[in-house]
Amino acid sequence: MAGAGAAGGAGGRAAGARYRRLATELREAIASGAYGAGGRLPSEEELAQQHGVSRGTVRQALAVLRANGLVTSRRGTRRVVLGTARTQSFFELLSFTRWARALGEVPGGRTIDISSGPANPLEAEQLGLEPGTQIHRVLRLRTLSRVPIMIERTIYPEHIGAVIAGLDPDAISHTEPLADQGVVFADAEHTVDLVYADDEDARLLGCDPGSPLMRERRRATDPAGTPLEWSDDRYLPGTVSFTVHNSAASTALSRRRG
């Protein structure tokens, strides 16, 4: 039975990888102007033949593009390219759970470990605390439709971490319970770069040690500018992307599937 479950899990990950890769390829084609704004994508059958995948995989990939506001959602006709991404709210970018639900995905979370101890100099700097101040460290595995895609390592000041420590290990969201406790998130900084999987990353995400991972480091603060959390989130390649749209009037960062 264990072998069958492992095989099923591997099959699910492979299927998920196929539609994510196709969504990425189509997104890049749209961004390059291959179809033009207002143009039409090839039919599902044509896309399946061109990319050597099933029509079900094509539909999943198109659902990702539709959720990101890149194509229309009309069924029975070829999708029309809109050419612009859907604007995301502050909380959709802050909260993995809200972002996933906004895309029609099923988010999941499992707390692997919670510990408390004195903050090292870097942790103290990020949380605006004196070195040695007690903090909570939380390690979580995040999933979309039960497929692992991200590891979340977050540190909290002691009063915030105490709330997190009291939650069910399988709680889908940590941000929402904190909001229920009166914690107000008002601002966040996001830094995106590349790291290589360590042994813990590899074990939890099912990849090889040394595999490239996309990392998002995020620090959130309250209305007074007091840090509430600092997180190091590591995603499997091809599962999400971040897009910056800027103009003379505004700048916006969006997290996208694929």
C-alpha positions in Angstrom: 0.0 0.0 0.0 2.8 2.4 0.8 4.3 1.8 -2.6 1.0 2.6 -4.3 0.7 5.8 -2.4 4.2 6.9 -3.3 3.5 6.1 -6.9 0.3 8.1 -6.8 2.0 11.0 -5.2 4.7 11.0 -7.9 2.1 10.8 -10.6 0.2 13.7 -9.1 3.4 15.8 -9.0 4.3 15.0 -12.6 0.8 16.0 -13.8 1.0 19.2 -11.8 4.5 19.9 -13.3 3.2 19.4 -16.8 0.4 22.0 -16.6 2.6 24.4 -14.7 5.2 24.2 -17.4 2.6 24.7 -20.1 1.2 27.7 -18.3 4.7 29.2 -18.0 5.3 28.7 -21.8 2.0 30.3 -22.7 2.5 33.2 -20.3 5.9 33.9 -21.9 4.4 33.7 -25.4 1.7 36.2 -24.3 4.3 38.5 -22.7 6.4 38.5 -25.9 3.3 39.6 -28.0 3.1 36.3 -29.9 -0.7 36.5 -29.9 -1.2 40.2 -29.5 -3.6 42.0 -27.1 -7.1 40.9 -28.1 -5.8 38.0 -30.2 -7.0 34.5 -29.8 -5.0 31.5 -28.5 -5.1 28.3 -30.5 -7.8 25.8 -29.6 -7.4 23.4 -26.8 -6.9 20.6 -29.3 -4.2 22.5 -31.2 -2.4 23.5 -28.0 -2.4 19.8 -26.8 -0.9 18.7 -30.2 1.7 21.5 -30.3 2.9 20.8 -26.7 2.4 17.0 -26.6 0.1 17.0 -23.7 -3.6 16.0 -23.0 -6.5 18.4 -23.3 -7.0 18.1 -19.5 -3.4 19.5 -19.0 -4.2 22.3 -21.5 -7.4 23.2 -19.5 -5.5 23.3 -16.2 -2.8 25.6 -17.8 -5.5 27.9 -19.2 -7.2 28.0 -15.8 -4.0 29.4 -14.4 -3.8 32.1 -17.1 -7.4 32.9 -16.6 -6.9 33.3 -12.8 -4.0 35.7 -13.5 -6.2 37.8 -15.8 -4.2 37.0 -18.9 -7.0 35.4 -21.0 -10.8 35.4 -21.0 -12.8 32.7 -19.3 -15.4 32.0 -21.9 -15.9 28.3 -22.6 -16.6 26.8 -26.0 -14.6 29.5 -27.8 -10.9 30.1 -28.1 -9.5 32.2 -25.3 -9.0 35.9 -26.0 -5.7 37.4 -24.8 -6.2 40.3 -22.4 -2.5 41.1 -22.1 -2.5 42.4 -18.5 -2.3 40.6 -15.2 -5.0 40.8 -12.5 -4.2 43.3 -9.8 -3.5 41.6 -6.4 -4.5 43.0 -3.1 -2.0 43.6 -0.3 -3.3 40.5 1.6 -3.2 38.3 -1.5 0.5 39.0 -1.7 1.1 38.8 2.1 -0.9 35.6 2.7 -0.2 32.4 0.8 -3.7 31.1 1.7 -5.6 34.2 0.4 -3.5 34.2 -2.8 -4.2 30.5 -3.5 -7.9 30.9 -2.9 -8.1 33.9 -5.2 -6.7 31.7 -7.9 -9.2 28.9 -7.2 -6.5 26.7 -5.8 -6.8 24.6 -2.6 -4.1 25.8 -0.1 -2.7 23.6 2.5 -0.2 23.9 5.4 1.5 21.7 7.9 3.6 23.0 10.7 6.8 20.9 10.9 8.4 22.6 13.9 7.9 25.5 16.3 10.6 26.5 18.7 11.5 29.5 20.9 14.8 30.9 21.8 17.0 34.0 21.8 17.3 35.9 18.6 20.6 36.0 16.8 21.9 39.4 15.6 20.3 39.0 12.1 16.9 37.9 13.5 17.0 40.7 16.1 17.8 43.3 13.3 14.9 42.1 11.2 12.4 42.2 14.0 13.7 45.4 15.6 14.7 43.7 18.8 17.7 43.5 21.0 19.9 40.4 20.3 19.0 37.7 22.7 15.4 38.7 23.0 13.0 35.6 22.9 11.4 34.9 19.5 9.5 32.0 17.9 10.7 30.2 14.9 8.2 28.3 12.7 8.9 25.9 9.9 5.9 25.0 7.6 5.3 23.1 4.4 2.8 24.7 2.1 0.8 22.9 -0.6 -1.5 23.7 -3.5 -4.1 21.0 -4.2 -2.1 18.8 -1.8 1.1 19.1 -3.8 4.1 20.5 -1.9 5.5 23.6 -3.5 7.0 25.8 -0.8 8.8 25.8 2.6 8.1 28.7 4.9 10.5 29.6 7.7 9.1 32.5 9.7 10.3 34.2 12.9 7.9 36.2 15.1 8.3 38.4 18.2 7.3 36.4 21.3 3.8 37.8 21.7 3.0 37.0 18.0 4.7 33.6 18.2 2.7 32.6 21.2 -0.5 32.9 19.2 1.0 30.8 16.4 2.2 28.1 18.8 -1.4 27.7 20.0 -2.8 26.9 16.6 -3.5 23.4 15.1 -0.4 22.2 13.3 -2.5 21.7 10.2 -4.0 25.2 10.3 -4.2 26.4 6.7 -3.6 30.1 7.6 -1.6 31.8 10.2 -2.3 35.4 9.0 -6.1 35.1 9.5 -5.9 33.9 13.2 -3.5 36.7 13.9 -5.9 39.2 12.4 -8.7 37.7 14.5 -6.5 38.5 17.6 -6.2 42.1 16.5 -2.8 42.0 14.8 -2.9 44.5 12.0 -0.6 44.0 9.0 0.0 47.3 7.2 3.2 47.1 5.2 5.5 44.5 3.7 8.9 44.3 2.0 9.5 41.5 -0.5 13.0 40.4 -1.7 13.1 37.6 -4.4 16.3 35.7 -5.2 17.7 32.2 -5.9 19.0 29.8 -3.3 20.0 26.1 -3.4 18.1 23.4 -1.5 19.7 22.3 1.7 19.0 18.8 3.1 15.9 19.9 4.9 14.5 21.6 1.8 15.2 18.5 -0.2 13.5 16.2 2.3 10.3 18.3 2.6 9.9 19.3 -1.1 11.0 16.0 -2.6 13.9 17.5 -4.6 17.6 16.9 -4.7 20.0 18.7 -2.4 21.5 21.6 -4.2 18.5 22.0 -6.5 17.7 25.7 -7.3 14.8 27.2 -5.4 13.2 30.6 -5.7 13.3 32.4 -2.4 11.0 35.2 -1.3 12.1 37.0 1.9 9.3 39.0 3.4 9.1 41.4 6.4 5.7 42.6 7.5 5.1 45.5 9.9 2.1 47.1 11.7 0.8 50.6 11.1 3.5 52.0 13.4 6.2 50.3 11.5 6.9 47.7 14.2 8.0 44.3 12.6 5.5 41.5 13.0 7.2 38.7 11.1 10.2 37.9 8.9 9.9 35.0 6.6 12.1 33.0 4.2 9.9 31.2 1.7 11.4 28.7 -0.7 9.5 27.6 -3.8 10.1 24.7 -6.2 11.0 26.0 -9.7 8.0 26.5 -12.0 5.4 26.7 -9.2 5.1 30.5 -8.9 6.5 33.6 -10.4 6.7 37.2 -9.3 5.9 40.1 -11.7 6.6 43.8 -11.1 4.4 46.2 -13.0 5.4 49.8 -12.8 4.4 53.1 -14.4 4.9 56.8 -13.6 1.8 56.6 -11.3 2.4 53.3 -9.4 4.4 50.2 -8.9 2.8 46.8 -8.1 4.2 43.4 -7.4 2.2 40.3 -8.2 2.7 36.6 -7.3 1.6 34.2 -10.0 1.2 30.5 -10.6 3.8 28.8 -12.7 
